Amino acid sequence: MQKLLVSWGHELVVISPQGARTVRAPSEKGLRLAINPASHLRRQLGDFVPDAMHIATEGPLGVAARSLAMKRGWRYTTSFHTVFPEYLRMRMGIPAGWTWRYMRWFHQHSQRVLVPTHAMRTLLASHGLCNMQVWARGVDARAFAPDDGMALAGLPRPIHLSVGRLAREKNLDAFLSLDLPGSKVVVGSGPDEARLRRRHPDAVFLGMVPHDRLAPLYSAADVFVFPSLTDTFGLVMLEAMACGTPVAALPGEAPQAVVEEGVTGCLDADLAGACHAALSLDRVTVRERTLGRTWETIALALLGALTPLRAAQAQALPQEAGAGIQCGLPEERCDGSRVVR
């Protein structure tokens, strides 16, 4: 999406922990947290004066960005991507109420809290968050498209595929413990990988696969299995569907937001039954129903949600972009903004 926004004439500064001193996050090998994030933020921002600021993390770097905005009197928007209260409760035994209290503090001055689904908006509202707006996700249907389906040739069919982080909250045991015909294939790595490999020796574990090499695996699978009940969206489902592969999932909020029941996938508390039913779905239809979820649409929605740094900028980009979403504004009119994320 960053490349898309730049191609429309926007100037972006995306600040991440990359280049900063970091430490490993507790219980998560692949996640790094910035040390002295305020200094890193000021250094990366430099003399850049944005028209809008969006804070996409509640971690140390997000706290530093929030503090900077508050000190300078800047208005900003935030995102809620991950249900950390539940993850921290499951992994580390931290009471969920403690983390929800932190989440309310972090997002309380946000002009808009962007959430991936309507169900997530309802959940957050029940925990005292407000000013929320649904911002869905998209898929690049050119990068994720059906191919010859030979990437997993040689494995017994039907092939049941799962892609994602191997962590306890992903509920992969619910998939790997099923008595299914054919093969079970798992792509990804994470803190629960060693245990899963030991417990399910009949499954094929491919480890971490680069994102740009996932499409052939999606295309080669007969069913994409999504057992998680804690994910807020599940972009991997969209990627699989764009490749024509139907989804079998438990009826959690993420699948309910992505899957069209009986058309692009099957949702059932009986996950084995969902896998069996998904095999009968038409792969051409699965892909066609996914094509409307483009990154162009999602990018315009983001521009429409951004808030100018100061109230005096009320006629700046966000209102113009919002009108574009409603009126089919051409890309060439979406220009000239400076955004820091």
C-alpha positions, -999 to +999 in steps of 0.1 A: +000+000+000+029+023+006+040+021-030+004+027-041+001+059-020+035+072-033+024+066-069-007+088-062+017+117-052+017+113-015+049+117+005+052+092+033+076+086+062+071+052+077+089+048+110+096+013+124+121-001+149+145-008+120+177+010+126+170+015+163+185-005+192+160-032+201+154-060+225+134-092+219+098-091+231+090-115+259+077-149+246+080-138+209+114-144+192+105-126+160+093-094+175+117-066+184+109-036+206+128-003+203+150+010+231+148+047+236+121+050+209+116+088+213+152+095+202+148+071+172+115+087+163+129+123+163+159+111+143+137+094+116+112+122+114+139+149+110+125+181+095+095+163+079+063+182+087+034+159+080-002+167+072-014+137+091+000+111+116-012+076+120+001+054+148-001+017+139+013+001+171+007+003+208+043-007+215+072+015+227+075+033+193+037+040+193+039+054+228+068+077+217+047+089+187+017+095+209+038+115+233+053+136+205+019+143+191+005+153+225+034+176+232+031+193+198-007+196+199-010+173+169-041+153+162-036+117+151-053+085+143-045+050+155-050+013+146-060-017+167-047-048+149-041-074+176-061-084+207-031-081+230-052-085+262-061-121+252-026-129+238-008-117+269-033-136+291-028-168+272+010-165+269+021-148+301-008-150+325-012-112+326-048-104+335-067-092+305-082-063+324-048-048+330-040-047+293-075-034+284-069-005+308-036+003+289-054+001+256-080+026+267-053+050+278-033+046+246-062+052+222-083+077+243-071+108+224-071+093+190-093+111+165-102+077+150-093+042+160-092+021+128-103-015+134-104-044+108-140-056+114-174-046+127-172-074+153-139-059+165-155-025+168-182-041+190-156-059+212-136-027+217-167-007+225-176-032+252-142-025+268-146+013+267-129+024+235-146+049+213-142+069+180-138+037+160-140+032+123-138-001+103-108-002+080-107-036+062-078-052+044-071-059+008-052-083-014-030-079-045-049-102-069-021-099-095+005-113-070-020-139-056-035-157-085-041-193-095-012-212-112-006-248-123-010-260-087+022-281-088+040-265-059+030-294-036+031-321-062+037-356-048+017-351-016-015-371-012-047-352-019-067-334-007-041-310+006-051-290+036-029-259+041-024-235+070-002-204+068+008-182+097+027-178+130+030-209+150+018-198+183-006-212+209-033-186+203-035-197+166-052-229+178-033-251+153-039-282+173-075-280+164-065-284+127-035-308+131-055-332+154-082-337+128-086-371+111-085-358+075-078-376+043-048-365+022-022-342+036-018-314+062+007-288+053+019-260+077+038-229+066+053-205+091+074-204+123+069-192+158+073-200+195+051-231+193+068-247+163+089-273+182+060-285+202+037-288+171+063-307+152+067-332+180+030-336+186+020-339+149+047-358+131+022-367+103+020-331+092+043-315+067+061-284+082+077-262+056+090-235+079+091-198+071+084-191+034+089-155+020+057-137+014+063-134-024+065-172-026+033-181-009+010-178-039+021-212-055+015-229-021-020-214-018-028-225-054-016-260-048-038-265-018-073-279-020-085-262+012-070-234+033-076-241+070-079-213+095-085-226+130-077-193+149-104-178+172-084-148+182-073-132+150-088-098+142-089-103+104-067-130+088-052-116+057-040-151+047-076-161+040-079-134+014-046-144-002-057-180-004-091-171-018-074-149-044-056-180-055-089-198-058-085-219-027-116-221-005-114-216+033-124-239+061-126-222+095-141-221+129-168-195+131-146-168+147-149-131+140-121-130+115-135-157+092-170-142+095-156-109+082-138-125+053-155-157+042-188-158+023-204-189+037-209-217+012-193-196-016-157-187-007-155-211+023-172-230+050-175-220+087-184-247+112-176-255+148-169-290+133-137-280+116-134-314+098-169-309+085-159-275+072-129-289+055-150-316+038-176-291+027-151-266+013-138-292-011-170-289-031-168-251-037-160-237-071-125-223-072-132-198-100-161-183-080-139-182-049-113-160-067-139-138-084-156-129-051-123-118-037-114-094-065-133-064-051-111-063-020-083-043-037-055-023-021-067+007-041-100+006-022-083+001+011-058+029+005-086+054-003-103+043+029-072+051+049-069+085+033-105+092+042-099+082+078-068+104+084-073+135+104-053+167+097-027+175+124-044+207+133-080+218+132-070+247+109-062+221+082-098+210+080-100+213+042-069+191+037-066+157+023-088+135+045-121+152+036-111+153+000-102+116+000-133+107+018-154+124-009-134+103-034-145+071-017-181+081-020-180+096-055-154+075-073-127+102-073-100+094-099-065+085-086-050+116-101-069+139-077-056+121-047-024+140-043-002+163-023-004+149+012+025+143+036+018+114+060+038+099+088+029+064+100 
